[in-house]
Amino acid sequence: MAFVALSAPLLLSACGSETTTTEAPYSAQVANASQVDINLFSLNALAKQPEIVDCTLENGDDAQCAKLVLKYLPDDMQIGPFCPKTLDDKGGIWDWDGTKAGLYRLDKVFLSMLNEQGYTFYDDDGTVHIVDNATSKPTVDHACIQVSEDRDVKITLLIPTTPVMAQKTTRLGVVSKVGIALAGVPIFSDAPSVKQTGHLPALDTCAGHVDPGGWYHYHGTSSDIDTVYAHAHVDTSCTNLPQDPAALFGYAFDGVPIYGSVDANNLMPTDLDECNGHTGTISESGISAYHYHSSNEFPNLPKCLKGVVAKNNFSTTAQAGVGAHPPAGTKITRNEPPGGRGERPSNMVPPGFEQAAEKLGVSQQKLMQVMRDAGGPEADLAVVADKLKVSEAALKSALPRRPEQ
């Protein structure tokens, strides 16, 4: 039996991760696991001093976590460009998944190619359709999305200090939570496809952009993104983060370090697993531990997570977007992004969810938020049931059936 999780627009707007899990042979602490070093994070990004706190992992284990409270953007970081103003300008980048798929600079050549495929992002005079969909809604079928910042937003993350291997590998889908860069910028997996929404949420040349909630985040291993550009023959470079293919980029949400595309010997590893990880020497410490590597293809991030993440590991004070939990009494002035192409606006409750919430004895808002945080359209219902403190059977019974395709 199939069930509706959330509509596509809800995935695009908020959410939490789209993930799947596969069985792994064991659950154990990673041998020689490296501890997360909270002193490595940029002070320019921190709203509070980082600390080590007690936390609970998703498998129920008690653990220690690094607690980081971040600003909407590090003080010293310059971001952009995102959308080009006209066809004569150059913007950021986009990983196109249609005909002639590949990584492109946002410029006249790329936008003209999309026009030939039926996606027109500009007027007859060459002016690009640019929309800040946090404050306004597109009036055209295809807009380049460039979201404004919200300087008041704070982001809170929990990262296990010592990785624990999971019984199931968590595969990362669209807008899945990946980790945190040492620069103090959250990391997420693939951005939503133009083919799904009709709109293009432009990335800058460091593979980052602003969430609907107003905070900046990466969609790639930005400290090694120039390696990707060289491989894809894209004439650009990252300007807000030093490039070093051997450097530690950050930590995944399971506490496992993420490095660039080369190992301690300055060679690209040949023994990486399905998550782009392996056990090997970590250059800073000289110890052998499991860690992830980036690659020379976009998105150059881990494809899945091997370890267990902490419960309630990501939240923001933002009015919209991923992990949004605005303080009580906040006046909501920002929108979730539209689904495009006639889809239901993302702030509308999908059919049947009002009745489902009533059956489960929870509010619509609570049900929607938990579904989003558990994976949007591909929400893990076991996780949702646990969060709502109901049985998985009761949840499945209450949720509306997914329409037959």
Backbone torsions as a table, in degrees:
resi	resn	phi	psi	omega
1	MET	NA	134.9	-179.6
2	ALA	-107.1	147.5	-177.9
3	PHE	-127.4	153.0	173.2
4	VAL	-73.9	128.7	173.5
5	ALA	-95.0	-67.7	174.6
6	LEU	-153.6	157.4	177.8
7	SER	-71.3	160.3	178.2
8	ALA	-54.6	-42.3	179.8
9	PRO	-58.7	-33.0	-180.0
10	LEU	-68.8	-36.5	176.4
11	LEU	-62.2	-45.1	-175.6
12	LEU	-64.4	-33.3	-172.9
13	SER	-84.8	-39.7	-161.3
14	ALA	-125.3	-25.7	-147.6
15	CYS	-92.1	162.3	178.8
16	GLY	-58.1	-173.0	-166.8
17	SER	-82.4	154.8	165.6
18	GLU	-103.2	111.6	-174.8
19	THR	-135.6	157.5	169.3
20	THR	-131.1	160.2	-178.7
21	THR	-125.9	146.6	176.4
22	THR	-129.4	149.4	-176.1
23	GLU	-66.7	137.2	171.7
24	ALA	-115.3	157.9	-170.3
25	PRO	-74.8	-13.9	-175.5
26	TYR	-159.2	167.3	173.6
27	SER	-130.6	113.3	-176.9
28	ALA	-159.1	159.2	176.5
29	GLN	-64.8	140.1	-178.7
30	VAL	-66.7	130.5	179.8
31	ALA	-61.5	135.0	179.2
32	ASN	53.9	35.7	-176.0
33	ALA	-62.0	137.6	178.1
34	SER	-82.8	139.1	178.0
35	GLN	-78.0	144.8	173.8
36	VAL	-69.3	126.9	-178.7
37	ASP	-98.6	103.5	-176.4
38	ILE	-69.4	-14.7	179.8
39	ASN	-77.8	-8.6	-179.3
40	LEU	-84.8	-13.6	-176.4
41	PHE	-78.0	142.4	-177.1
42	SER	-62.0	127.2	177.8
43	LEU	-64.9	-25.6	-179.3
44	ASN	-67.7	-16.5	-177.4
45	ALA	-98.9	-14.3	-169.9
46	LEU	-89.4	129.8	174.2
47	ALA	-84.8	-23.6	176.8
48	LYS	-141.2	163.3	174.9
49	GLN	-64.6	134.3	177.4
50	PRO	-67.0	153.2	-179.3
51	GLU	-147.3	160.6	174.5
52	ILE	-99.0	125.8	-175.3
53	VAL	-129.9	160.9	171.4
54	ASP	-70.3	142.9	178.8
55	CYS	-150.4	170.2	177.4
56	THR	-120.4	130.5	178.7
57	LEU	-80.5	163.8	-178.8
58	GLU	-62.5	-21.6	177.3
59	ASN	-87.4	4.4	178.2
60	GLY	94.0	-7.9	-179.4
61	ASP	-70.1	142.9	169.4
62	ASP	-77.5	143.7	-175.8
63	ALA	-153.6	177.8	171.5
64	GLN	-109.3	137.9	-179.5
65	CYS	-130.0	148.3	167.6
66	ALA	-79.6	125.4	177.2
67	LYS	-104.9	120.3	-178.6
68	LEU	-119.0	130.6	174.0
69	VAL	-115.4	116.2	-170.6
70	LEU	-110.2	155.9	170.5
71	LYS	-79.3	169.4	179.7
72	TYR	-62.9	-24.1	-177.6
73	LEU	-164.0	137.2	175.8
74	PRO	-57.7	142.9	-174.7
75	ASP	-57.4	-36.1	-173.3
76	ASP	-95.9	10.4	-172.3
77	MET	-101.0	126.9	174.0
78	GLN	-100.1	125.6	-176.9
79	ILE	-114.4	164.7	-177.6
80	GLY	97.1	177.5	0.9
81	PRO	-75.2	157.8	177.9
82	PHE	-110.1	-91.8	180.0
83	CYS	-85.7	134.6	172.3
84	PRO	-71.5	140.8	-179.1
85	LYS	-68.9	-37.7	179.5
86	THR	-137.5	174.1	177.6
87	LEU	-66.1	-18.1	179.9
88	ASP	-86.0	-5.4	-179.9
89	ASP	-102.2	163.8	175.5
90	LYS	-113.8	130.7	177.1
91	GLY	-103.7	-141.6	-179.2
92	GLY	-88.0	-128.8	-176.0
93	ILE	-134.1	165.1	171.8
94	TRP	-153.8	139.9	176.7
95	ASP	-96.2	97.8	-174.6
96	TRP	-80.8	132.9	-176.9
97	ASP	-114.1	17.9	176.6
98	GLY	-100.5	-152.2	175.9
99	THR	-60.3	138.1	-174.3
100	LYS	61.9	46.5	-177.6
101	ALA	-60.2	149.7	176.7
102	GLY	155.8	179.8	179.2
103	LEU	-89.1	130.9	-175.7
104	TYR	-134.1	153.6	166.1
105	ARG	-79.7	142.5	178.2
106	LEU	-79.7	95.5	-176.9
107	ASP	-148.6	-172.1	-175.9
108	LYS	-60.6	-41.2	-178.0
109	VAL	-61.6	-47.7	-177.8
110	PHE	-68.5	-47.9	-177.6
111	LEU	-66.3	-31.0	175.4
112	SER	-69.0	-36.8	176.6
113	MET	-63.6	-43.0	177.8
114	LEU	-64.0	-36.7	178.0
115	ASN	-60.0	-40.2	178.6
116	GLU	-65.8	-24.0	179.6
117	GLN	-94.8	6.8	176.1
118	GLY	96.5	8.7	178.7
119	TYR	-113.3	97.1	-176.6
120	THR	-97.9	114.1	-176.4
121	PHE	-106.0	13.6	-176.1
122	TYR	-149.9	159.7	178.0
123	ASP	-82.2	175.8	179.7
124	ASP	-61.6	-28.6	-179.6
125	ASP	-86.8	4.6	177.4
126	GLY	89.8	4.1	177.2
127	THR	-75.5	125.8	-177.7
128	VAL	-78.5	138.4	176.6
129	HIS	-74.4	105.0	-179.7
130	ILE	-113.4	130.1	-177.7
131	VAL	-133.3	133.2	168.0
132	ASP	-91.5	93.4	-171.8
133	ASN	-77.6	3.9	171.0
134	ALA	-81.4	-22.7	-177.4
135	THR	-120.0	-12.5	178.5
136	SER	-150.4	165.8	-178.7
137	LYS	-111.0	142.2	179.0
138	PRO	-59.1	140.0	175.2
139	THR	-108.0	6.0	178.2
140	VAL	-122.0	164.2	-179.4
141	ASP	-69.6	-30.8	-174.8
142	HIS	-135.9	114.2	-179.6
143	ALA	-126.6	147.7	171.4
144	CYS	-86.3	121.4	-173.7
145	ILE	-91.0	125.1	178.0
146	GLN	-136.4	100.8	-170.2
147	VAL	-86.7	140.6	177.3
148	SER	-76.0	158.3	-178.8
149	GLU	-88.4	155.0	172.5
150	ASP	-122.5	103.3	-173.3
151	ARG	-67.1	-13.9	-177.8
152	ASP	-87.0	-10.0	-173.9
153	VAL	-70.7	139.0	171.2
154	LYS	-121.2	144.3	-176.9
155	ILE	-121.0	132.0	179.4
156	THR	-118.9	128.4	-179.3
157	LEU	-126.3	150.3	172.4
158	LEU	-123.6	124.7	-179.8
159	ILE	-125.2	122.3	177.5
160	PRO	-56.3	133.7	-178.7
161	THR	-73.3	-27.2	178.4
162	THR	-126.2	114.6	-176.8
163	PRO	-61.0	142.6	174.7
164	VAL	-123.9	125.9	-179.0
165	MET	-68.0	139.6	-178.3
166	ALA	-91.6	158.9	173.5
167	GLN	-73.9	-25.1	178.8
168	LYS	-124.8	134.7	174.3
169	THR	-77.3	130.8	-180.0
170	THR	-96.4	111.0	178.9
171	ARG	-82.5	142.0	-174.8
172	LEU	-96.9	128.4	179.7
173	GLY	-107.1	-135.8	-179.0
174	VAL	-83.6	129.3	178.4
175	VAL	54.6	38.6	173.5
176	SER	-80.3	147.3	175.9
177	LYS	-72.6	124.1	-179.1
178	VAL	-105.1	-52.6	-176.8
179	GLY	175.5	-153.6	-178.1
180	ILE	-137.5	131.0	177.5
181	ALA	-78.7	153.1	176.6
182	LEU	-61.1	-24.1	177.2
183	ALA	-68.7	-9.0	-179.8
184	GLY	87.1	28.0	-180.0
185	VAL	-116.4	126.6	176.6
186	PRO	-61.9	152.9	-178.6
187	ILE	-120.7	131.9	177.7
188	PHE	-128.9	159.1	178.9
189	SER	-80.0	-160.0	-171.7
190	ASP	-44.1	136.5	170.9
191	ALA	-75.7	159.2	-179.3
192	PRO	-59.3	143.5	-176.8
193	SER	-76.3	141.8	173.0
194	VAL	-59.5	-35.0	-179.0
195	LYS	-64.9	-24.8	-179.1
196	GLN	-87.1	-38.7	-172.7
197	THR	-107.9	-22.5	-173.5
198	GLY	87.0	-14.5	-177.0
199	HIS	-115.5	160.8	-173.6
200	LEU	-121.1	105.8	178.4
201	PRO	-80.8	86.0	-169.7
202	ALA	-53.8	138.7	172.4
203	LEU	-100.6	148.0	173.0
204	ASP	-81.5	-177.1	-173.3
205	THR	-76.1	-1.0	170.7
206	CYS	-103.3	13.8	177.7
207	ALA	66.9	33.8	178.9
208	GLY	-124.1	161.4	170.5
209	HIS	-158.9	178.7	-175.7
210	VAL	-96.7	128.9	176.6
211	ASP	-66.6	156.8	175.0
212	PRO	-52.9	-24.1	177.7
213	GLY	-77.1	-11.4	175.4
214	GLY	102.6	13.3	-179.2
215	TRP	-120.6	147.5	-174.5
216	TYR	-85.0	143.9	177.0
217	HIS	-152.1	160.4	-179.6
218	TYR	-97.6	152.9	170.9
219	HIS	-122.3	27.5	178.6
220	GLY	-165.8	171.3	172.4
221	THR	-80.2	90.7	-166.9
222	SER	-71.0	-22.9	178.2
223	SER	-75.2	-5.4	179.0
224	ASP	-136.7	25.3	-176.4
225	ILE	-73.5	-25.1	179.1
226	ASP	-65.8	-27.0	174.0
227	THR	-62.6	-38.6	177.3
228	VAL	-65.4	-43.9	-179.6
229	TYR	-61.8	-40.3	178.9
230	ALA	-64.1	-41.6	-179.4
231	HIS	-67.7	-37.1	-177.0
232	ALA	-91.3	-1.1	-179.3
233	HIS	59.0	44.6	175.6
234	VAL	-103.4	124.5	-173.6
235	ASP	-85.7	82.0	176.2
236	THR	-164.0	-179.6	178.0
237	SER	-157.5	158.7	177.0
238	CYS	-77.8	135.8	-176.4
239	THR	-113.3	-9.6	-176.6
240	ASN	-107.5	5.0	-179.8
241	LEU	-148.7	130.1	177.5
242	PRO	-58.4	143.9	-177.6
243	GLN	-96.9	127.3	178.2
244	ASP	-156.4	104.3	-176.3
245	PRO	-66.3	-11.4	179.3
246	ALA	-102.2	-6.0	-171.4
247	ALA	-79.6	157.2	170.4
248	LEU	-73.4	118.8	-179.4
249	PHE	-83.9	-40.2	-178.0
250	GLY	172.8	-158.8	179.9
251	TYR	-126.5	141.0	174.2
252	ALA	-75.8	167.7	-179.1
253	PHE	-67.1	-10.9	174.3
254	ASP	-93.5	5.1	178.7
255	GLY	87.1	-0.9	-179.1
256	VAL	-82.2	133.7	-179.9
257	PRO	-66.2	149.4	175.3
258	ILE	-116.8	119.2	178.9
259	TYR	-108.5	170.9	175.4
260	GLY	-70.2	-164.5	-169.4
261	SER	-82.9	-6.3	179.3
262	VAL	-120.6	157.6	-177.6
263	ASP	-92.1	-168.8	-177.6
264	ALA	-63.1	-20.0	177.9
265	ASN	-96.1	10.8	179.6
266	ASN	66.0	28.8	178.7
267	LEU	-118.9	149.9	175.6
268	MET	-75.2	123.7	-178.3
269	PRO	-61.1	145.8	179.6
270	THR	-112.1	3.1	-175.8
271	ASP	-118.0	29.4	-178.0
272	LEU	-73.1	144.0	179.0
273	ASP	-86.6	-168.4	-175.6
274	GLU	-66.7	-17.7	177.9
275	CYS	-95.8	5.2	-175.6
276	ASN	68.5	35.7	178.4
277	GLY	-126.1	166.1	174.5
278	HIS	-163.4	170.6	173.8
279	THR	-98.0	123.5	-178.4
280	GLY	-166.6	-179.4	-177.4
281	THR	-69.9	132.3	175.0
282	ILE	-95.7	124.1	-167.8
283	SER	-58.4	-40.8	-176.0
284	GLU	-65.3	-38.5	-171.9
285	SER	-104.4	-23.5	-176.4
286	GLY	80.4	-1.5	178.6
287	ILE	-85.6	164.3	177.4
288	SER	-101.9	124.4	-178.1
289	ALA	-154.7	159.6	177.3
290	TYR	-72.3	136.5	178.1
291	HIS	-156.9	161.2	178.7
292	TYR	-96.7	156.2	173.1
293	HIS	-125.6	151.8	169.4
294	SER	-79.6	-179.2	179.6
295	SER	-133.1	-174.7	177.9
296	ASN	-98.9	13.6	177.8
297	GLU	-124.1	144.9	-178.9
298	PHE	-87.2	140.7	-3.7
299	PRO	-79.6	129.5	-173.5
300	ASN	-87.6	60.8	-178.0
301	LEU	-126.8	165.1	172.1
302	PRO	-54.9	142.4	-179.7
303	LYS	-86.0	-15.8	179.1
304	CYS	-160.9	171.5	178.0
305	LEU	-115.1	132.2	-179.3
306	LYS	-87.2	-25.0	-173.8
307	GLY	-99.4	177.2	179.4
308	VAL	-91.8	133.7	178.7
309	VAL	-94.3	164.1	177.7
310	ALA	-80.1	150.4	173.1
311	LYS	-68.3	148.4	176.8
312	ASN	50.0	50.6	-170.9
313	ASN	-88.3	-2.8	-178.2
314	PHE	-151.7	125.6	174.7
315	SER	-152.3	156.1	177.1
316	THR	-133.3	162.5	173.8
317	THR	-90.2	9.3	-176.0
318	ALA	-67.9	161.8	179.3
319	GLN	-83.1	-17.0	-175.7
320	ALA	-152.6	175.2	173.5
321	GLY	89.1	-168.3	-176.7
322	VAL	-62.7	129.2	173.9
323	GLY	66.7	19.6	-174.5
324	ALA	-68.8	122.2	174.1
325	HIS	-138.2	74.8	-177.7
326	PRO	-63.9	146.8	178.4
327	PRO	-57.8	150.5	179.1
328	ALA	-55.6	136.4	178.9
329	GLY	88.7	-1.9	179.6
330	THR	-65.4	131.7	174.6
331	LYS	-79.5	119.4	-175.6
332	ILE	-82.7	115.7	-179.3
333	THR	-120.3	-2.5	-178.6
334	ARG	-111.9	147.8	-178.3
335	ASN	-101.1	154.6	162.3
336	GLU	-76.8	153.1	-179.1
337	PRO	-69.8	151.2	179.0
338	PRO	-74.3	158.8	178.0
339	GLY	-79.5	-24.4	179.1
340	GLY	81.3	158.2	174.1
341	ARG	53.2	43.5	173.2
342	GLY	78.9	6.2	179.2
343	GLU	-73.9	162.6	-179.1
344	ARG	-62.9	133.2	175.3
345	PRO	-54.1	143.8	-169.5
346	SER	-69.1	-15.3	179.9
347	ASN	-93.0	7.3	177.1
348	MET	-93.8	145.8	179.6
349	VAL	-78.4	128.4	178.5
350	PRO	-60.1	150.8	179.7
351	PRO	-54.9	134.7	176.7
352	GLY	92.4	-14.1	-176.6
353	PHE	-76.1	-29.0	176.9
354	GLU	-63.1	-45.0	179.1
355	GLN	-67.9	-37.8	179.5
356	ALA	-62.3	-44.1	179.6
357	ALA	-61.3	-40.6	179.6
358	GLU	-64.1	-42.9	179.0
359	LYS	-62.3	-36.1	-176.2
360	LEU	-84.9	-10.5	179.3
361	GLY	75.0	29.8	178.0
362	VAL	-127.3	166.7	178.1
363	SER	-77.9	156.2	175.2
364	GLN	-57.9	-43.0	-178.4
365	GLN	-59.7	-43.4	-180.0
366	LYS	-64.1	-45.9	-180.0
367	LEU	-60.8	-46.4	-178.8
368	MET	-63.2	-43.9	-177.8
369	GLN	-64.2	-44.0	-179.4
370	VAL	-66.2	-40.3	177.3
371	MET	-61.9	-43.1	178.7
372	ARG	-60.6	-50.3	-176.6
373	ASP	-63.6	-24.1	-178.5
374	ALA	-91.3	-0.1	174.7
375	GLY	133.5	11.5	176.5
376	GLY	61.4	-132.8	-178.4
377	PRO	-59.1	-24.4	-179.7
378	GLU	-109.8	35.8	-176.3
379	ALA	-56.5	138.7	174.2
380	ASP	-78.6	107.3	-173.8
381	LEU	-65.9	-26.2	176.6
382	ALA	-65.4	-40.2	177.8
383	VAL	-66.9	-43.2	179.6
384	VAL	-60.1	-46.6	-179.5
385	ALA	-60.0	-42.4	179.8
386	ASP	-62.6	-43.3	-179.3
387	LYS	-65.4	-37.0	-178.2
388	LEU	-85.2	-6.7	-178.7
389	LYS	60.1	44.4	173.7
390	VAL	-128.9	167.7	177.6
391	SER	-77.4	153.8	177.7
392	GLU	-63.6	-34.9	178.6
393	ALA	-64.0	-42.1	179.0
394	ALA	-65.1	-38.7	178.8
395	LEU	-63.5	-47.7	-179.7
396	LYS	-62.3	-36.7	179.9
397	SER	-67.5	-34.8	-176.2
398	ALA	-80.2	-34.4	-175.5
399	LEU	-68.9	145.2	176.8
400	PRO	-68.7	151.3	176.9
401	ARG	-68.6	146.4	173.6
402	ARG	-71.5	133.1	178.2
403	PRO	-59.7	141.0	178.1
404	GLU	-66.4	137.6	-179.2
405	GLN	-82.1	NA	NA
